[in-house]
């Protein structure tokens, strides 16, 4: 077993072990630390418990190493949260008056190219989150494994994705800790050849996904769950090729999706591969 296999198996073992602990963690019944998990929710407008929060994620990363059979990325995701602000206010020039929350969760991601159609991924993040309205700071950790399978060898082939991941936070000042795990699977497929715009090829794509959450986390008031036991999501996006980059920020997709569960409605903005 070589180093690549050891790294992948370590991610699998850590993810499964942490997910199994999620149901035994001691949590506060009135948890308001959902902001700690913002990097793993995706950009969007989240409505639940009669409240609204808008989340903007910047999926920054730097490729440290890449070869024909693997790639190593340094993950540098930044997430910003705004309360009682809607993205439709942007065209009118209305910007948020303040940032309510922020997270920075750097980590390492290893991609193993099994063959032209199958890729396995594993990551580990350790970071920090702030809730500025409460002058609160928490430590954040997350790990997960994924498989991405192209149904055919073509460049624009449909892609089936399965992810198992877990995330948690620790607030030493309040003596609170909380963990959740999730299984996420779906398919992303082409809607046609697309068209050229300047130097880029734009391809319309659609996706459908399903989520199963373990140890749901309360949103704020404790009345409803930010992570329901399950959810479904449907979305549309434009894939850009080649991928534009500005100051280290890549934009491989532009799109929108709708996520639905019993207690949660989410309009999500997409700036990257949707899974």
N, C-alpha and C positions, 0 to 999 in steps of 0.2 A: 504493500500500500504506500503510494507516494505522498508528497506533501499536499497536493491538491485534494486527494481523497480524505486525508486527515482533516484539512480545513473544512471541507464540506460536511463530514460526519460530526465534527465538533459543533457546527451550527445546528445540525439536525438534533443532536442530543440536548443542547442547551435550550432550543426552542421547545421541544417536547417536555423537558423537565420543568421549565418555567410555566408552560401552559397548564401542566398538571397541578402546579401549586396555586394557580389563579383562583381555584374554588375554595382554597383554604386560607387565603390571606385575610387578615383582620382589616376591615374597612369601616369608614365612618358613614353612617346612614344618611348624612346630609352633605355628602361630598360635593365640592364645587371645583374639583381639580380636573375637570374634563379638558381644560386648556392644555394640560400637560401632554395630551395625546394628539394635538392639532396636526402635527407633521404626518400622522398616519391616517388622517381622515380625508385629506384632500381639500383643495380650495373650494369654497362654496358658502351658501347661506343655509344655516341650520336652524330649524324651527322645532321647538318642543317645550313642554311645560309653560306655554304661553310666552316664551322668550325667544329672542332672535339674536344670533351671533354670526358675523361674517368672518371667514377665515381665508387668508391669502398665504399660499405656500410657494416658496422659491426653492425648487429642487436642484440646488447647486451641487456640483461634484467636479472632481479632477481625476482624470485617468492617470494612474500611477504606472501601470504596466499593461501591455496588450500584446498578445501573440495569437497564433492560429488556433490554439486550443484553450485559451483563457484570457480573462481581463480582470484587473484589480482597480476599483474606483475608491477614491477618498470621498465619502459622502459628507456634504456640508449644508444640509437643508435648514432653511430659516422659515419660521412660520409666524405670521402676525395676525392678531385677532382684534376685531372691532365690534363693540356692542351696539345694537340698535342702529346699524348702518346697512344699507342695501346697495348692491353693485349697480342697480339701475340709476342711482344718484350720480354716478360718474359722468355720463354724457352731459348732465346739467352743470358740471364743474364743481359739484359739491364733494369735497374731500372729507375724510374723517377728521374730527376735531382732535382726537387723541388715539393712541394705541392702547388697547385694553390689556392685551397679553402678547407675549413673544416667547418663542422657543428656539433653541439652537441645539441640534442633536447630531454632532459629527460621528462618523463611523466608517467602517471598512466593508466594502461589498466585493465578493468574489464571484465571478461568472465563469462557468466551466462549459465550453462548447463541446458537447458530446459528439455531435455530428451536425451537418448543415441544417437539420430540422429541430434538434433538441438542445436546449440550454438549461443548465441547472444553476441556481444562484443561492448564495447565503450571505447574510449581513449581520453585523453587530453594531449598535449605536449606544453611545453614552453621552448624555447632554444635560441641559438645564432649561428650566422654564420660569417665566416671571408673570405674575398677575399684578400689574401696576396699580390697579384700583385698590388692592388690598395689601400692597407692599409685601407680596408673598413670593417666595422662591422655592422651587422643588428640583430635585434630581430626577432625571428621566433615563430609562434604559429600554431597549427593544432589541429583539433578534428574530430572525425568520429564515425560512427556506422557500424556494419557488422552483417551479418547472414551467418552461415556455416551449410549446411544441407547435411548429409550423405544420399544418395539415398537408401541404404540398411543398416542394422545393422552391417554387417561384418566389420572387422578391415580395410581391403583394399578397402572399398567401394568407388565409385565415390562420389566426394564432389562438391556440387554447392555452390558458394560463391557470395554474393552481398555486395558491400561496397558503402557507401556515406560518403565523407569526404571533408574537406576544409583545406586550408593552406594559410598563409599570412606572410608577413614580414614588418618591419617598420625600416626605416633608418632615424633617427633623424637628423643626420648631413646634409643629402641632402634633407630632407623634402619629402622623397618618401615613399609610402606605396603601396602594391599590394596584391591582394587576388585572389585565384582561387578555384573552387570547382569541384568535379568529381564524377561521378557515374561509378562504375566498377563492372562488373559481368562476371562470367565464370565458367567453370567446369574442374575438375582435376580427371583423371581416371587411373586405373591400366592397364598395358599392359601385365600382366602375373604374375606368382608367384615369379619370380626372383631367386636369388641364395644366398648362404651363402659366406661371406668373413670374415675370422677370427671370431670374436664374433658377427658380424652384419649380418642382413638380408638385402639384397639390392633388392629393387623392382622398376622396370622401370615403369614410369608413364608419361602421356602426359597431356597437358592442352591447352585450348583455352579460350581467354578472349576478351572482348570488353570494350572500354572506351568511355565515353562521358564527355567532359570537358566544363566548364562554365567559361566565362571571361578569354580567352586564354592569356598567358603570353609570351611576346616577348623574343626570345632567347638572342640576343646580339645587332645585328645591327638594329633591328626593321623591317627587311624585311620579316621574316618568324616567325612562332610561334613554340615555344617549345612544347606547348600543343595545338594540333589541336582540331577541334570541335569533332572529334572522332578518334579512332584508334582500330586496332585489333592486337592480339598477339597470337603466337603459340609457344609451347615449349615442351621440353623433359627434364626429370630429373630422378635421382635415389633417392628414399627415403631410409633413413637409420634407422634401428631399431635393438637395442636401439640407441638413438641419442647420438653420441659422444660429449664430452665436454672437452675443454681445457681452463683452466684459466678463466672459466665463459663464454666462447664463445661456443655456441652450433652450430652444423652443421647437420641439419635434412635433407637437400637436397643438391645435386650437379647436376647442369644442365645448360642448355642454352636455350634462346628463341630469337625470332625475332619479334619486334614490328614495325608496318607499319601504316603510315598515309600519307596524301598528302604532308606534308612538313617535315616529320620526319622519319628517319630510325634508328633503335636501335637494336644492338646485346647486349642482356642482360645476365649477369652471374647470376646464381641462387645458393644461399647458404641457403635458408630457404623455407618455404611454399611459392609458387610463387605469391599468392594473398595478 
